[in-house]
Amino acid sequence: MVIRTVMSPSDEPLLFDDIVVGTVMKSIEPYVVTAEEIKEVARRWDPMPFHLDEAAGEASHFGGLVGSGAHTIAASIYLGTQEVPQTAAIAGLGIDELRFLAPLRPGDRLTQTSEIIETRASVSRPDAGIVRARRSLRNQDGVEVMVYVVSWMVGRAVER
């Protein structure tokens, strides 16, 4: 097996057969959350008062404006596209064991790691394999905001 070293998302992505359990992928730049973005996402997808208004957030058990779970997941999915090394992803397959551990707040600088926990060849697609990773989203203080297990299909080199 040949393992490629990938230094940025623009480099050639890892094929399924190059991915090994224990590999850790890391986002290269933080994702910065703004109050306006929290409100914009909330207006469209989760219009709870503590997502829309600072005063309502202050009066809630959160003690301030907070982002929705949908917003947190979306930020994590974006950061997944910025992780290195990248994989030759074909499609997302699912999320398991999703846990929101701390609120998403204005000014948070989010980073992410994904540790490969399982790989298996696809039974139905010889040109692909299935990869599972434990993903951790953290804020600038190192506080874990969200964790989950993500599964996705990754392309394989096809012998000709």
N, C-alpha and C positions, 0 to 999 in steps of 0.2 A: 504494500500500500504506500502511495506517495501522498504526503500531506503538504499542501501548498500553504505558504505564509502569505496572508492577505493583510495589507497595511491600511487600506481605505476602502470605502464602499464602491469606489470606481474601479478597483482591481477586479480581476477575474474571480467570480464567486466559487465557493467550494461545492463540488458535486457530492452526491450522497455518499459514495464510497470513500471520500476523503474526510468524512465527519466521524469523529470518535467520541464516545461517551467520556464526559469529564471536560471537554472543551468548553471554555467560557468565552462568550461573545460580549463585548462591551460597547455601549453607545460612545461616539467620539466627541460629541458636543452636547451640552445640556439643553433641555427644552425649557424655556422660560415661560411661566404662566402669568398672564396679566388679568387684572380685575375685569377689564372690558371683554376679554375672551371668555372668562367664566360666565359673565352675564349673557354674552351672545349665544354661547352653547346652551345655556339654561333657557333663554327665551324660546329657542327652537325645540329643545329635546326634554327638558326637565325643569319646568317653571315653578320650582319651589321657592318660597320667599328668601330663604337663606342662601340661594344661588343667585338671586336677582338684585338684592339690595343690601348694602352694608349695614344699615340700621337693623334690618330684620335678621341679618347674620349675627350681629352683636347680641340681639335679644334671644337668640337660639342657644341650644346647648353647645354649639360650635364656638360661640364667642367671637364670631367674625364671618365675613363672606367666605364661602367655600365652593369649590367646583363639584360638579356632579360625578357620579360613578362613570357615566357614559363619557364624560370629558376625560377622566383619568384613564380609562381604557383607550380612548382615541390617542392620547398623548403617548401611551405605551406602544401602541401599534406603530405610530410614527417613529418613535425611537428605535423600534425593531428594524426599520428600514435604514437606520443609521449605525447599526452595530457592525463591529468588525470582529472576526471575519464574517463576511456575507455568505449566504448559501444560495444555491441555484434554485430558489423557491419557485414552486409552480402554483401552489394554492394553500391557503390556511384551511385547517381541518377542524379545529376546535380549541376551546379553552376549558380547563378543568380546575377545580380547587381554587377558584377566584376568591380572594379575600382583600377587602379594603381595610387597611390597618391604621391609617392616619388621614386626616382631611387634606385635600388639595387646596392650597391657599395662594392668593395673589403674591407674586414675587418668588414663588418656588422655582428652583432651578433643578429640574429632574434629570437624573441619569439612570441608566438601566444596565443590568447584566442578565444574561441568559446562559444557564449551564445545561449542556446536553446531558440528558438522563437516560435516553433510549434511542436506538436506531433499529429499524427493521426494513427489509426489502418489501416492496409492495407485491402482494400475491397477484393482483389483477393487472398491474402495469410494470412490465420488466424494465421500462425506461425511468422508473422512479422508486424512491424509498420514502419511508415515514420517519420523521424526526420529532422527538419530544424534548422540551427543555423546561426547566424551572426558571421562571422569570421574576426578577425583583426590581421594582421601581422605587428609587430613593430620592429624597429631597436634598437640598444643599447641606443640611445638618447630619446627613447619613441616616435619617429616620426612614424606615421602610413604609412607604405609602400604600403599596399594593403588591401582592404576590399572586402568581397563578402558574399553572402548567399549560404550555401551548404546544399544539401539534400542527405540523405542516408537511406537505409533500415537497420533496426535493428531487431535482433531475439527476439522472445517472448518465454516465458515458455509455453510449450504445456501441457495442462491437459490430463491426461490419465485415 
